Amino acid sequence: MLATIVFPTGLATVVASPEGVAAARGALYLFAVVSFWALILAVRQVSKVVTALLRALLVLLALAALGAVAVAIIAQVALAIGPH
């Protein structure tokens, strides 16, 4: 959710509402948890996989999940700092 502020000069700015920030923070927490779970699952399955192609796929999945966790953490920090 966004709130639009109109200044007396006619300029307008759009700022995030507290409800929107809370919703984004909740979605990012969920995204980080699911990504971390996928990372752990992929790492645990790598030792059980026989074929090299499936092992490479699981390693790629683990790397993607690690990147997703990093993005979620960076987004959390950006939400905490605010638009400065």
N, CA, C and O atoms as a Maestro MAE file, in Angstrom:
{
 s_m_m2io_version
 :::
 2.0.0
}

f_m_ct {
 s_m_title
 :::
 protein
 m_atom[336] {
  # First column is atom index #
  i_m_mmod_type
  r_m_x_coord
  r_m_y_coord
  r_m_z_coord
  i_m_residue_number
  s_m_chain_name
  s_m_pdb_residue_name
  s_m_pdb_atom_name
  i_m_atomic_number
  :::
  1 25 0.841 -1.170 0.000 1 A "MET " " N  " 7
  2 3 0.000 0.000 0.000 1 A "MET " " CA " 6
  3 2 0.890 1.239 0.000 1 A "MET " " C  " 6
  4 15 1.944 1.270 0.635 1 A "MET " " O  " 8
  5 25 0.451 2.228 -0.708 2 A "LEU " " N  " 7
  6 3 1.202 3.466 -0.797 2 A "LEU " " CA " 6
  7 2 0.302 4.629 -0.431 2 A "LEU " " C  " 6
  8 15 -0.911 4.589 -0.637 2 A "LEU " " O  " 8
  9 25 0.909 5.650 0.108 3 A "ALA " " N  " 7
  10 3 0.189 6.870 0.432 3 A "ALA " " CA " 6
  11 2 0.775 7.995 -0.413 3 A "ALA " " C  " 6
  12 15 1.995 8.130 -0.506 3 A "ALA " " O  " 8
  13 25 -0.067 8.787 -1.015 4 A "THR " " N  " 7
  14 3 0.388 9.912 -1.831 4 A "THR " " CA " 6
  15 2 0.236 11.187 -1.025 4 A "THR " " C  " 6
  16 15 -0.834 11.485 -0.492 4 A "THR " " O  " 8
  17 25 1.323 11.931 -0.946 5 A "ILE " " N  " 7
  18 3 1.314 13.209 -0.238 5 A "ILE " " CA " 6
  19 2 1.423 14.311 -1.284 5 A "ILE " " C  " 6
  20 15 2.352 14.312 -2.091 5 A "ILE " " O  " 8
  21 25 0.479 15.247 -1.274 6 A "VAL " " N  " 7
  22 3 0.498 16.367 -2.219 6 A "VAL " " CA " 6
  23 2 0.892 17.616 -1.444 6 A "VAL " " C  " 6
  24 15 0.243 17.989 -0.467 6 A "VAL " " O  " 8
  25 25 1.957 18.250 -1.892 7 A "PHE " " N  " 7
  26 3 2.444 19.458 -1.243 7 A "PHE " " CA " 6
  27 2 1.706 20.675 -1.792 7 A "PHE " " C  " 6
  28 15 1.147 20.608 -2.887 7 A "PHE " " O  " 8
  29 25 1.692 21.792 -1.050 8 A "PRO " " N  " 7
  30 3 0.998 22.995 -1.527 8 A "PRO " " CA " 6
  31 2 1.527 23.504 -2.868 8 A "PRO " " C  " 6
  32 15 0.805 24.187 -3.593 8 A "PRO " " O  " 8
  33 25 2.751 23.189 -3.201 9 A "THR " " N  " 7
  34 3 3.308 23.647 -4.480 9 A "THR " " CA " 6
  35 2 2.798 22.824 -5.653 9 A "THR " " C  " 6
  36 15 3.087 23.145 -6.805 9 A "THR " " O  " 8
  37 25 2.045 21.770 -5.376 10 A "GLY " " N  " 7
  38 3 1.518 20.933 -6.440 10 A "GLY " " CA " 6
  39 2 2.343 19.679 -6.674 10 A "GLY " " C  " 6
  40 15 1.928 18.787 -7.414 10 A "GLY " " O  " 8
  41 25 3.509 19.607 -6.047 11 A "LEU " " N  " 7
  42 3 4.334 18.412 -6.172 11 A "LEU " " CA " 6
  43 2 3.742 17.294 -5.328 11 A "LEU " " C  " 6
  44 15 3.152 17.541 -4.276 11 A "LEU " " O  " 8
  45 25 3.899 16.105 -5.781 12 A "ALA " " N  " 7
  46 3 3.378 14.949 -5.045 12 A "ALA " " CA " 6
  47 2 4.507 13.944 -4.850 12 A "ALA " " C  " 6
  48 15 5.395 13.812 -5.691 12 A "ALA " " O  " 8
  49 25 4.455 13.258 -3.754 13 A "THR " " N  " 7
  50 3 5.417 12.188 -3.494 13 A "THR " " CA " 6
  51 2 4.656 10.963 -3.013 13 A "THR " " C  " 6
  52 15 3.575 11.073 -2.434 13 A "THR " " O  " 8
  53 25 5.221 9.824 -3.254 14 A "VAL " " N  " 7
  54 3 4.596 8.575 -2.846 14 A "VAL " " CA " 6
  55 2 5.480 7.938 -1.785 14 A "VAL " " C  " 6
  56 15 6.673 7.726 -2.003 14 A "VAL " " O  " 8
  57 25 4.892 7.638 -0.644 15 A "VAL " " N  " 7
  58 3 5.629 6.988 0.442 15 A "VAL " " CA " 6
  59 2 4.905 5.703 0.816 15 A "VAL " " C  " 6
  60 15 3.700 5.561 0.605 15 A "VAL " " O  " 8
  61 25 5.653 4.791 1.365 16 A "ALA " " N  " 7
  62 3 5.070 3.518 1.776 16 A "ALA " " CA " 6
  63 2 4.270 3.704 3.057 16 A "ALA " " C  " 6
  64 15 4.700 4.399 3.978 16 A "ALA " " O  " 8
  65 25 3.115 3.083 3.101 17 A "SER " " N  " 7
  66 3 2.307 3.137 4.314 17 A "SER " " CA " 6
  67 2 2.835 2.103 5.304 17 A "SER " " C  " 6
  68 15 3.482 1.139 4.894 17 A "SER " " O  " 8
  69 25 2.573 2.281 6.588 18 A "PRO " " N  " 7
  70 3 3.033 1.296 7.578 18 A "PRO " " CA " 6
  71 2 2.477 -0.105 7.328 18 A "PRO " " C  " 6
  72 15 3.157 -1.100 7.578 18 A "PRO " " O  " 8
  73 25 1.236 -0.180 6.833 19 A "GLU " " N  " 7
  74 3 0.659 -1.496 6.545 19 A "GLU " " CA " 6
  75 2 1.403 -2.178 5.400 19 A "GLU " " C  " 6
  76 15 1.638 -3.386 5.431 19 A "GLU " " O  " 8
  77 25 1.766 -1.395 4.396 20 A "GLY " " N  " 7
  78 3 2.505 -1.950 3.267 20 A "GLY " " CA " 6
  79 2 3.891 -2.428 3.666 20 A "GLY " " C  " 6
  80 15 4.354 -3.471 3.205 20 A "GLY " " O  " 8
  81 25 4.553 -1.655 4.530 21 A "VAL " " N  " 7
  82 3 5.878 -2.056 5.007 21 A "VAL " " CA " 6
  83 2 5.775 -3.327 5.836 21 A "VAL " " C  " 6
  84 15 6.613 -4.219 5.704 21 A "VAL " " O  " 8
  85 25 4.766 -3.423 6.682 22 A "ALA " " N  " 7
  86 3 4.583 -4.633 7.492 22 A "ALA " " CA " 6
  87 2 4.281 -5.843 6.610 22 A "ALA " " C  " 6
  88 15 4.778 -6.939 6.870 22 A "ALA " " O  " 8
  89 25 3.476 -5.651 5.578 23 A "ALA " " N  " 7
  90 3 3.171 -6.755 4.663 23 A "ALA " " CA " 6
  91 2 4.415 -7.186 3.900 23 A "ALA " " C  " 6
  92 15 4.655 -8.380 3.722 23 A "ALA " " O  " 8
  93 25 5.205 -6.221 3.450 24 A "ALA " " N  " 7
  94 3 6.446 -6.557 2.742 24 A "ALA " " CA " 6
  95 2 7.414 -7.282 3.660 24 A "ALA " " C  " 6
  96 15 8.067 -8.240 3.247 24 A "ALA " " O  " 8
  97 25 7.509 -6.830 4.898 25 A "ARG " " N  " 7
  98 3 8.406 -7.486 5.856 25 A "ARG " " CA " 6
  99 2 7.957 -8.926 6.111 25 A "ARG " " C  " 6
  100 15 8.792 -9.828 6.174 25 A "ARG " " O  " 8
  101 25 6.665 -9.148 6.258 26 A "GLY " " N  " 7
  102 3 6.159 -10.509 6.456 26 A "GLY " " CA " 6
  103 2 6.414 -11.399 5.254 26 A "GLY " " C  " 6
  104 15 6.792 -12.561 5.403 26 A "GLY " " O  " 8
  105 25 6.206 -10.854 4.061 27 A "ALA " " N  " 7
  106 3 6.468 -11.632 2.845 27 A "ALA " " CA " 6
  107 2 7.946 -11.957 2.711 27 A "ALA " " C  " 6
  108 15 8.304 -13.051 2.274 27 A "ALA " " O  " 8
  109 25 8.810 -11.014 3.085 28 A "LEU " " N  " 7
  110 3 10.249 -11.272 3.004 28 A "LEU " " CA " 6
  111 2 10.693 -12.315 4.022 28 A "LEU " " C  " 6
  112 15 11.559 -13.137 3.722 28 A "LEU " " O  " 8
  113 25 10.113 -12.293 5.222 29 A "TYR " " N  " 7
  114 3 10.427 -13.338 6.204 29 A "TYR " " CA " 6
  115 2 10.025 -14.710 5.669 29 A "TYR " " C  " 6
  116 15 10.785 -15.672 5.776 29 A "TYR " " O  " 8
  117 25 8.837 -14.792 5.097 30 A "LEU " " N  " 7
  118 3 8.373 -16.062 4.534 30 A "LEU " " CA " 6
  119 2 9.282 -16.508 3.390 30 A "LEU " " C  " 6
  120 15 9.632 -17.684 3.296 30 A "LEU " " O  " 8
  121 25 9.659 -15.578 2.527 31 A "PHE " " N  " 7
  122 3 10.554 -15.871 1.412 31 A "PHE " " CA " 6
  123 2 11.906 -16.378 1.914 31 A "PHE " " C  " 6
  124 15 12.457 -17.329 1.361 31 A "PHE " " O  " 8
  125 25 12.441 -15.745 2.960 32 A "ALA " " N  " 7
  126 3 13.733 -16.166 3.505 32 A "ALA " " CA " 6
  127 2 13.649 -17.555 4.119 32 A "ALA " " C  " 6
  128 15 14.564 -18.360 3.948 32 A "ALA " " O  " 8
  129 25 12.568 -17.847 4.831 33 A "VAL " " N  " 7
  130 3 12.418 -19.164 5.462 33 A "VAL " " CA " 6
  131 2 12.292 -20.257 4.408 33 A "VAL " " C  " 6
  132 15 12.934 -21.301 4.519 33 A "VAL " " O  " 8
  133 25 11.475 -20.026 3.395 34 A "VAL " " N  " 7
  134 3 11.305 -21.031 2.337 34 A "VAL " " CA " 6
  135 2 12.610 -21.229 1.568 34 A "VAL " " C  " 6
  136 15 12.960 -22.359 1.226 34 A "VAL " " O  " 8
  137 25 13.325 -20.151 1.297 35 A "SER " " N  " 7
  138 3 14.597 -20.261 0.585 35 A "SER " " CA " 6
  139 2 15.630 -21.007 1.410 35 A "SER " " C  " 6
  140 15 16.373 -21.831 0.876 35 A "SER " " O  " 8
  141 25 15.685 -20.728 2.702 36 A "PHE " " N  " 7
  142 3 16.637 -21.420 3.575 36 A "PHE " " CA " 6
  143 2 16.286 -22.903 3.668 36 A "PHE " " C  " 6
  144 15 17.174 -23.754 3.673 36 A "PHE " " O  " 8
  145 25 14.998 -23.210 3.741 37 A "TRP " " N  " 7
  146 3 14.566 -24.607 3.775 37 A "TRP " " CA " 6
  147 2 14.972 -25.317 2.486 37 A "TRP " " C  " 6
  148 15 15.442 -26.454 2.530 37 A "TRP " " O  " 8
  149 25 14.796 -24.661 1.346 38 A "ALA " " N  " 7
  150 3 15.197 -25.257 0.063 38 A "ALA " " CA " 6
  151 2 16.703 -25.466 0.004 38 A "ALA " " C  " 6
  152 15 17.173 -26.461 -0.547 38 A "ALA " " O  " 8
  153 25 17.456 -24.536 0.569 39 A "LEU " " N  " 7
  154 3 18.910 -24.674 0.608 39 A "LEU " " CA " 6
  155 2 19.320 -25.892 1.422 39 A "LEU " " C  " 6
  156 15 20.150 -26.683 0.976 39 A "LEU " " O  " 8
  157 25 18.748 -26.050 2.608 40 A "ILE " " N  " 7
  158 3 19.071 -27.197 3.463 40 A "ILE " " CA " 6
  159 2 18.655 -28.498 2.788 40 A "ILE " " C  " 6
  160 15 19.410 -29.471 2.801 40 A "ILE " " O  " 8
  161 25 17.475 -28.525 2.205 41 A "LEU " " N  " 7
  162 3 16.993 -29.730 1.525 41 A "LEU " " CA " 6
  163 2 17.917 -30.114 0.370 41 A "LEU " " C  " 6
  164 15 18.247 -31.288 0.202 41 A "LEU " " O  " 8
  165 25 18.332 -29.136 -0.419 42 A "ALA " " N  " 7
  166 3 19.205 -29.431 -1.558 42 A "ALA " " CA " 6
  167 2 20.565 -29.936 -1.098 42 A "ALA " " C  " 6
  168 15 21.109 -30.869 -1.689 42 A "ALA " " O  " 8
  169 25 21.118 -29.337 -0.058 43 A "VAL " " N  " 7
  170 3 22.430 -29.769 0.434 43 A "VAL " " CA " 6
  171 2 22.356 -31.180 1.002 43 A "VAL " " C  " 6
  172 15 23.278 -31.971 0.803 43 A "VAL " " O  " 8
  173 25 21.289 -31.506 1.696 44 A "ARG " " N  " 7
  174 3 21.155 -32.856 2.263 44 A "ARG " " CA " 6
  175 2 20.959 -33.910 1.184 44 A "ARG " " C  " 6
  176 15 21.391 -35.051 1.354 44 A "ARG " " O  " 8
  177 25 20.319 -33.553 0.082 45 A "GLN " " N  " 7
  178 3 20.045 -34.524 -0.968 45 A "GLN " " CA " 6
  179 2 21.234 -34.758 -1.896 45 A "GLN " " C  " 6
  180 15 21.276 -35.772 -2.594 45 A "GLN " " O  " 8
  181 25 22.203 -33.836 -1.918 46 A "VAL " " N  " 7
  182 3 23.328 -33.966 -2.846 46 A "VAL " " CA " 6
  183 2 24.098 -35.256 -2.603 46 A "VAL " " C  " 6
  184 15 24.522 -35.908 -3.558 46 A "VAL " " O  " 8
  185 25 24.284 -35.633 -1.352 47 A "SER " " N  " 7
  186 3 25.060 -36.843 -1.061 47 A "SER " " CA " 6
  187 2 24.313 -38.115 -1.453 47 A "SER " " C  " 6
  188 15 24.943 -39.158 -1.631 47 A "SER " " O  " 8
  189 25 23.008 -38.062 -1.590 48 A "LYS " " N  " 7
  190 3 22.204 -39.242 -1.910 48 A "LYS " " CA " 6
  191 2 22.000 -39.435 -3.411 48 A "LYS " " C  " 6
  192 15 21.585 -40.509 -3.847 48 A "LYS " " O  " 8
  193 25 22.284 -38.419 -4.190 49 A "VAL " " N  " 7
  194 3 22.007 -38.469 -5.623 49 A "VAL " " CA " 6
  195 2 23.132 -39.203 -6.343 49 A "VAL " " C  " 6
  196 15 24.310 -38.999 -6.047 49 A "VAL " " O  " 8
  197 25 22.762 -40.049 -7.282 50 A "VAL " " N  " 7
  198 3 23.736 -40.856 -8.008 50 A "VAL " " CA " 6
  199 2 24.189 -40.163 -9.292 50 A "VAL " " C  " 6
  200 15 25.386 -40.127 -9.580 50 A "VAL " " O  " 8
  201 25 23.262 -39.621 -10.057 51 A "THR " " N  " 7
  202 3 23.627 -39.065 -11.359 51 A "THR " " CA " 6
  203 2 24.236 -37.672 -11.204 51 A "THR " " C  " 6
  204 15 23.853 -36.895 -10.330 51 A "THR " " O  " 8
  205 25 25.176 -37.392 -12.063 52 A "ALA " " N  " 7
  206 3 25.874 -36.105 -12.009 52 A "ALA " " CA " 6
  207 2 24.956 -34.954 -12.409 52 A "ALA " " C  " 6
  208 15 25.077 -33.851 -11.875 52 A "ALA " " O  " 8
  209 25 24.042 -35.202 -13.342 53 A "LEU " " N  " 7
  210 3 23.144 -34.141 -13.792 53 A "LEU " " CA " 6
  211 2 22.206 -33.696 -12.671 53 A "LEU " " C  " 6
  212 15 21.998 -32.500 -12.465 53 A "LEU " " O  " 8
  213 25 21.648 -34.659 -11.954 54 A "LEU " " N  " 7
  214 3 20.761 -34.301 -10.847 54 A "LEU " " CA " 6
  215 2 21.540 -33.641 -9.713 54 A "LEU " " C  " 6
  216 15 21.030 -32.740 -9.047 54 A "LEU " " O  " 8
  217 25 22.770 -34.088 -9.496 55 A "ARG " " N  " 7
  218 3 23.607 -33.467 -8.469 55 A "ARG " " CA " 6
  219 2 23.896 -32.013 -8.841 55 A "ARG " " C  " 6
  220 15 23.855 -31.135 -7.980 55 A "ARG " " O  " 8
  221 25 24.188 -31.756 -10.113 56 A "ALA " " N  " 7
  222 3 24.435 -30.385 -10.561 56 A "ALA " " CA " 6
  223 2 23.173 -29.534 -10.417 56 A "ALA " " C  " 6
  224 15 23.250 -28.361 -10.053 56 A "ALA " " O  " 8
  225 25 22.017 -30.126 -10.703 57 A "LEU " " N  " 7
  226 3 20.756 -29.406 -10.542 57 A "LEU " " CA " 6
  227 2 20.520 -29.030 -9.081 57 A "LEU " " C  " 6
  228 15 20.074 -27.920 -8.790 57 A "LEU " " O  " 8
  229 25 20.815 -29.945 -8.166 58 A "LEU " " N  " 7
  230 3 20.641 -29.645 -6.744 58 A "LEU " " CA " 6
  231 2 21.627 -28.581 -6.269 58 A "LEU " " C  " 6
  232 15 21.284 -27.754 -5.424 58 A "LEU " " O  " 8
  233 25 22.836 -28.593 -6.798 59 A "VAL " " N  " 7
  234 3 23.803 -27.553 -6.441 59 A "VAL " " CA " 6
  235 2 23.316 -26.195 -6.949 59 A "VAL " " C  " 6
  236 15 23.432 -25.193 -6.244 59 A "VAL " " O  " 8
  237 25 22.772 -26.158 -8.164 60 A "LEU " " N  " 7
  238 3 22.210 -24.905 -8.682 60 A "LEU " " CA " 6
  239 2 21.022 -24.436 -7.848 60 A "LEU " " C  " 6
  240 15 20.866 -23.240 -7.601 60 A "LEU " " O  " 8
  241 25 20.185 -25.377 -7.413 61 A "LEU " " N  " 7
  242 3 19.062 -25.031 -6.546 61 A "LEU " " CA " 6
  243 2 19.558 -24.464 -5.221 61 A "LEU " " C  " 6
  244 15 18.996 -23.496 -4.708 61 A "LEU " " O  " 8
  245 25 20.603 -25.060 -4.669 62 A "ALA " " N  " 7
  246 3 21.167 -24.560 -3.418 62 A "ALA " " CA " 6
  247 2 21.737 -23.157 -3.596 62 A "ALA " " C  " 6
  248 15 21.558 -22.303 -2.728 62 A "ALA " " O  " 8
  249 25 22.416 -22.913 -4.701 63 A "LEU " " N  " 7
  250 3 22.957 -21.576 -4.951 63 A "LEU " " CA " 6
  251 2 21.849 -20.547 -5.150 63 A "LEU " " C  " 6
  252 15 21.958 -19.416 -4.677 63 A "LEU " " O  " 8
  253 25 20.787 -20.932 -5.846 64 A "ALA " " N  " 7
  254 3 19.652 -20.021 -6.031 64 A "ALA " " CA " 6
  255 2 18.976 -19.716 -4.698 64 A "ALA " " C  " 6
  256 15 18.582 -18.578 -4.443 64 A "ALA " " O  " 8
  257 25 18.845 -20.730 -3.854 65 A "ALA " " N  " 7
  258 3 18.237 -20.516 -2.539 65 A "ALA " " CA " 6
  259 2 19.117 -19.618 -1.680 65 A "ALA " " C  " 6
  260 15 18.607 -18.767 -0.951 65 A "ALA " " O  " 8
  261 25 20.427 -19.798 -1.757 66 A "LEU " " N  " 7
  262 3 21.341 -18.943 -1.002 66 A "LEU " " CA " 6
  263 2 21.239 -17.495 -1.483 66 A "LEU " " C  " 6
  264 15 21.252 -16.567 -0.674 66 A "LEU " " O  " 8
  265 25 21.138 -17.307 -2.787 67 A "GLY " " N  " 7
  266 3 20.946 -15.961 -3.321 67 A "GLY " " CA " 6
  267 2 19.624 -15.356 -2.888 67 A "GLY " " C  " 6
  268 15 19.549 -14.158 -2.614 67 A "GLY " " O  " 8
  269 25 18.586 -16.168 -2.826 68 A "ALA " " N  " 7
  270 3 17.277 -15.672 -2.389 68 A "ALA " " CA " 6
  271 2 17.308 -15.253 -0.926 68 A "ALA " " C  " 6
  272 15 16.700 -14.251 -0.552 68 A "ALA " " O  " 8
  273 25 18.017 -16.018 -0.098 69 A "VAL " " N  " 7
  274 3 18.165 -15.634 1.313 69 A "VAL " " CA " 6
  275 2 18.912 -14.307 1.408 69 A "VAL " " C  " 6
  276 15 18.539 -13.441 2.200 69 A "VAL " " O  " 8
  277 25 19.961 -14.142 0.606 70 A "ALA " " N  " 7
  278 3 20.720 -12.890 0.618 70 A "ALA " " CA " 6
  279 2 19.849 -11.711 0.187 70 A "ALA " " C  " 6
  280 15 19.918 -10.640 0.788 70 A "ALA " " O  " 8
  281 25 19.043 -11.898 -0.835 71 A "VAL " " N  " 7
  282 3 18.148 -10.829 -1.295 71 A "VAL " " CA " 6
  283 2 17.138 -10.471 -0.210 71 A "VAL " " C  " 6
  284 15 16.852 -9.294 0.009 71 A "VAL " " O  " 8
  285 25 16.597 -11.478 0.466 72 A "ALA " " N  " 7
  286 3 15.626 -11.215 1.533 72 A "ALA " " CA " 6
  287 2 16.270 -10.451 2.683 72 A "ALA " " C  " 6
  288 15 15.646 -9.556 3.253 72 A "ALA " " O  " 8
  289 25 17.504 -10.787 3.028 73 A "ILE " " N  " 7
  290 3 18.195 -10.081 4.112 73 A "ILE " " CA " 6
  291 2 18.493 -8.642 3.704 73 A "ILE " " C  " 6
  292 15 18.301 -7.722 4.499 73 A "ILE " " O  " 8
  293 25 18.956 -8.439 2.478 74 A "ILE " " N  " 7
  294 3 19.234 -7.081 2.002 74 A "ILE " " CA " 6
  295 2 17.951 -6.253 1.969 74 A "ILE " " C  " 6
  296 15 17.970 -5.074 2.323 74 A "ILE " " O  " 8
  297 25 16.850 -6.849 1.552 75 A "ALA " " N  " 7
  298 3 15.572 -6.128 1.527 75 A "ALA " " CA " 6
  299 2 15.113 -5.778 2.934 75 A "ALA " " C  " 6
  300 15 14.552 -4.703 3.148 75 A "ALA " " O  " 8
  301 25 15.343 -6.670 3.900 76 A "GLN " " N  " 7
  302 3 14.986 -6.370 5.285 76 A "GLN " " CA " 6
  303 2 15.784 -5.171 5.794 76 A "GLN " " C  " 6
  304 15 15.234 -4.293 6.459 76 A "GLN " " O  " 8
  305 25 17.073 -5.135 5.483 77 A "VAL " " N  " 7
  306 3 17.911 -4.008 5.901 77 A "VAL " " CA " 6
  307 2 17.439 -2.724 5.228 77 A "VAL " " C  " 6
  308 15 17.398 -1.671 5.864 77 A "VAL " " O  " 8
  309 25 17.084 -2.802 3.956 78 A "ALA " " N  " 7
  310 3 16.587 -1.618 3.250 78 A "ALA " " CA " 6
  311 2 15.277 -1.121 3.855 78 A "ALA " " C  " 6
  312 15 15.059 0.086 3.953 78 A "ALA " " O  " 8
  313 25 14.405 -2.043 4.260 79 A "LEU " " N  " 7
  314 3 13.158 -1.626 4.913 79 A "LEU " " CA " 6
  315 2 13.428 -0.998 6.271 79 A "LEU " " C  " 6
  316 15 12.750 -0.049 6.664 79 A "LEU " " O  " 8
  317 25 14.420 -1.525 6.992 80 A "ALA " " N  " 7
  318 3 14.727 -0.985 8.317 80 A "ALA " " CA " 6
  319 2 15.347 0.405 8.217 80 A "ALA " " C  " 6
  320 15 15.060 1.274 9.040 80 A "ALA " " O  " 8
  321 25 16.192 0.618 7.217 81 A "ILE " " N  " 7
  322 3 16.856 1.915 7.063 81 A "ILE " " CA " 6
  323 2 15.883 2.962 6.548 81 A "ILE " " C  " 6
  324 15 15.892 4.105 7.006 81 A "ILE " " O  " 8
  325 25 15.057 2.579 5.612 82 A "GLY " " N  " 7
  326 3 14.093 3.522 5.053 82 A "GLY " " CA " 6
  327 2 14.657 4.244 3.846 82 A "GLY " " C  " 6
  328 15 15.800 4.008 3.454 82 A "GLY " " O  " 8
  329 25 13.864 5.119 3.255 83 A "PRO " " N  " 7
  330 3 14.291 5.812 2.024 83 A "PRO " " CA " 6
  331 2 15.174 7.023 2.307 83 A "PRO " " C  " 6
  332 15 14.719 8.162 2.198 83 A "PRO " " O  " 8
  333 25 16.421 6.787 2.667 84 A "HIS " " N  " 7
  334 3 17.336 7.911 2.944 84 A "HIS " " CA " 6
  335 2 18.351 8.049 1.864 84 A "HIS " " C  " 6
  336 15 19.201 8.937 1.926 84 A "HIS " " O  " 8
  :::
 }
 m_bond[335] {
  # First column is bond index #
  i_m_from
  i_m_to
  i_m_order
  :::
  1 1 2 1
  2 2 3 1
  3 3 4 2
  4 3 5 1
  5 5 6 1
  6 6 7 1
  7 7 8 2
  8 7 9 1
  9 9 10 1
  10 10 11 1
  11 11 12 2
  12 11 13 1
  13 13 14 1
  14 14 15 1
  15 15 16 2
  16 15 17 1
  17 17 18 1
  18 18 19 1
  19 19 20 2
  20 19 21 1
  21 21 22 1
  22 22 23 1
  23 23 24 2
  24 23 25 1
  25 25 26 1
  26 26 27 1
  27 27 28 2
  28 27 29 1
  29 29 30 1
  30 30 31 1
  31 31 32 2
  32 31 33 1
  33 33 34 1
  34 34 35 1
  35 35 36 2
  36 35 37 1
  37 37 38 1
  38 38 39 1
  39 39 40 2
  40 39 41 1
  41 41 42 1
  42 42 43 1
  43 43 44 2
  44 43 45 1
  45 45 46 1
  46 46 47 1
  47 47 48 2
  48 47 49 1
  49 49 50 1
  50 50 51 1
  51 51 52 2
  52 51 53 1
  53 53 54 1
  54 54 55 1
  55 55 56 2
  56 55 57 1
  57 57 58 1
  58 58 59 1
  59 59 60 2
  60 59 61 1
  61 61 62 1
  62 62 63 1
  63 63 64 2
  64 63 65 1
  65 65 66 1
  66 66 67 1
  67 67 68 2
  68 67 69 1
  69 69 70 1
  70 70 71 1
  71 71 72 2
  72 71 73 1
  73 73 74 1
  74 74 75 1
  75 75 76 2
  76 75 77 1
  77 77 78 1
  78 78 79 1
  79 79 80 2
  80 79 81 1
  81 81 82 1
  82 82 83 1
  83 83 84 2
  84 83 85 1
  85 85 86 1
  86 86 87 1
  87 87 88 2
  88 87 89 1
  89 89 90 1
  90 90 91 1
  91 91 92 2
  92 91 93 1
  93 93 94 1
  94 94 95 1
  95 95 96 2
  96 95 97 1
  97 97 98 1
  98 98 99 1
  99 99 100 2
  100 99 101 1
  101 101 102 1
  102 102 103 1
  103 103 104 2
  104 103 105 1
  105 105 106 1
  106 106 107 1
  107 107 108 2
  108 107 109 1
  109 109 110 1
  110 110 111 1
  111 111 112 2
  112 111 113 1
  113 113 114 1
  114 114 115 1
  115 115 116 2
  116 115 117 1
  117 117 118 1
  118 118 119 1
  119 119 120 2
  120 119 121 1
  121 121 122 1
  122 122 123 1
  123 123 124 2
  124 123 125 1
  125 125 126 1
  126 126 127 1
  127 127 128 2
  128 127 129 1
  129 129 130 1
  130 130 131 1
  131 131 132 2
  132 131 133 1
  133 133 134 1
  134 134 135 1
  135 135 136 2
  136 135 137 1
  137 137 138 1
  138 138 139 1
  139 139 140 2
  140 139 141 1
  141 141 142 1
  142 142 143 1
  143 143 144 2
  144 143 145 1
  145 145 146 1
  146 146 147 1
  147 147 148 2
  148 147 149 1
  149 149 150 1
  150 150 151 1
  151 151 152 2
  152 151 153 1
  153 153 154 1
  154 154 155 1
  155 155 156 2
  156 155 157 1
  157 157 158 1
  158 158 159 1
  159 159 160 2
  160 159 161 1
  161 161 162 1
  162 162 163 1
  163 163 164 2
  164 163 165 1
  165 165 166 1
  166 166 167 1
  167 167 168 2
  168 167 169 1
  169 169 170 1
  170 170 171 1
  171 171 172 2
  172 171 173 1
  173 173 174 1
  174 174 175 1
  175 175 176 2
  176 175 177 1
  177 177 178 1
  178 178 179 1
  179 179 180 2
  180 179 181 1
  181 181 182 1
  182 182 183 1
  183 183 184 2
  184 183 185 1
  185 185 186 1
  186 186 187 1
  187 187 188 2
  188 187 189 1
  189 189 190 1
  190 190 191 1
  191 191 192 2
  192 191 193 1
  193 193 194 1
  194 194 195 1
  195 195 196 2
  196 195 197 1
  197 197 198 1
  198 198 199 1
  199 199 200 2
  200 199 201 1
  201 201 202 1
  202 202 203 1
  203 203 204 2
  204 203 205 1
  205 205 206 1
  206 206 207 1
  207 207 208 2
  208 207 209 1
  209 209 210 1
  210 210 211 1
  211 211 212 2
  212 211 213 1
  213 213 214 1
  214 214 215 1
  215 215 216 2
  216 215 217 1
  217 217 218 1
  218 218 219 1
  219 219 220 2
  220 219 221 1
  221 221 222 1
  222 222 223 1
  223 223 224 2
  224 223 225 1
  225 225 226 1
  226 226 227 1
  227 227 228 2
  228 227 229 1
  229 229 230 1
  230 230 231 1
  231 231 232 2
  232 231 233 1
  233 233 234 1
  234 234 235 1
  235 235 236 2
  236 235 237 1
  237 237 238 1
  238 238 239 1
  239 239 240 2
  240 239 241 1
  241 241 242 1
  242 242 243 1
  243 243 244 2
  244 243 245 1
  245 245 246 1
  246 246 247 1
  247 247 248 2
  248 247 249 1
  249 249 250 1
  250 250 251 1
  251 251 252 2
  252 251 253 1
  253 253 254 1
  254 254 255 1
  255 255 256 2
  256 255 257 1
  257 257 258 1
  258 258 259 1
  259 259 260 2
  260 259 261 1
  261 261 262 1
  262 262 263 1
  263 263 264 2
  264 263 265 1
  265 265 266 1
  266 266 267 1
  267 267 268 2
  268 267 269 1
  269 269 270 1
  270 270 271 1
  271 271 272 2
  272 271 273 1
  273 273 274 1
  274 274 275 1
  275 275 276 2
  276 275 277 1
  277 277 278 1
  278 278 279 1
  279 279 280 2
  280 279 281 1
  281 281 282 1
  282 282 283 1
  283 283 284 2
  284 283 285 1
  285 285 286 1
  286 286 287 1
  287 287 288 2
  288 287 289 1
  289 289 290 1
  290 290 291 1
  291 291 292 2
  292 291 293 1
  293 293 294 1
  294 294 295 1
  295 295 296 2
  296 295 297 1
  297 297 298 1
  298 298 299 1
  299 299 300 2
  300 299 301 1
  301 301 302 1
  302 302 303 1
  303 303 304 2
  304 303 305 1
  305 305 306 1
  306 306 307 1
  307 307 308 2
  308 307 309 1
  309 309 310 1
  310 310 311 1
  311 311 312 2
  312 311 313 1
  313 313 314 1
  314 314 315 1
  315 315 316 2
  316 315 317 1
  317 317 318 1
  318 318 319 1
  319 319 320 2
  320 319 321 1
  321 321 322 1
  322 322 323 1
  323 323 324 2
  324 323 325 1
  325 325 326 1
  326 326 327 1
  327 327 328 2
  328 327 329 1
  329 329 330 1
  330 330 331 1
  331 331 332 2
  332 331 333 1
  333 333 334 1
  334 334 335 1
  335 335 336 2
  :::
 }
}
